[in-house]
Amino acid sequence: MRIFTPADELPFAGHPTLASCHAWLCAGGRPCDPQVVVQECGIGPVRVRRHGEWLAFAAPPLATA
């Protein structure tokens, strides 16, 4: 997933990650593991865990400039 601001591309942002995961699941997306969706972000793979209707992830490592 790619996230853009008017000036730059961000390697990661939490709300867009969760929202795109939710949209993908609602559109019929089926992850290999029903409890985890893995999204490829600029910072690397982010594992989004499913807890019923809730989605959560562990914060990825901070990017250093």
NORWO-V939066 format. One record per residue. N is the residue number from 1. RES is the residue in one small letter. NEAR is the number of other C-alpha atoms within 10 Angstrom. Layout:
# NORWO-V939066
n=N res=RES near=NEAR
n=N res=RES near=NEAR
This chain:
# NORWO-V939066
n=1 res=m near=14
n=2 res=r near=13
n=3 res=i near=14
n=4 res=f near=11
n=5 res=t near=7
n=6 res=p near=5
n=7 res=a near=6
n=8 res=d near=8
n=9 res=e near=11
n=10 res=l near=13
n=11 res=p near=15
n=12 res=f near=22
n=13 res=a near=16
n=14 res=g near=12
n=15 res=h near=9
n=16 res=p near=13
n=17 res=t near=21
n=18 res=l near=18
n=19 res=a near=12
n=20 res=s near=13
n=21 res=c near=20
n=22 res=h near=17
n=23 res=a near=11
n=24 res=w near=14
n=25 res=l near=13
n=26 res=c near=10
n=27 res=a near=9
n=28 res=g near=8
n=29 res=g near=12
n=30 res=r near=11
n=31 res=p near=12
n=32 res=c near=9
n=33 res=d near=10
n=34 res=p near=9
n=35 res=q near=13
n=36 res=v near=17
n=37 res=v near=23
n=38 res=v near=16
n=39 res=q near=16
n=40 res=e near=14
n=41 res=c near=16
n=42 res=g near=16
n=43 res=i near=14
n=44 res=g near=14
n=45 res=p near=13
n=46 res=v near=19
n=47 res=r near=17
n=48 res=v near=19
n=49 res=r near=18
n=50 res=r near=17
n=51 res=h near=10
n=52 res=g near=7
n=53 res=e near=6
n=54 res=w near=10
n=55 res=l near=17
n=56 res=a near=14
n=57 res=f near=16
n=58 res=a near=10
n=59 res=a near=11
n=60 res=p near=14
n=61 res=p near=8
n=62 res=l near=9
n=63 res=a near=9
n=64 res=t near=4
n=65 res=a near=3
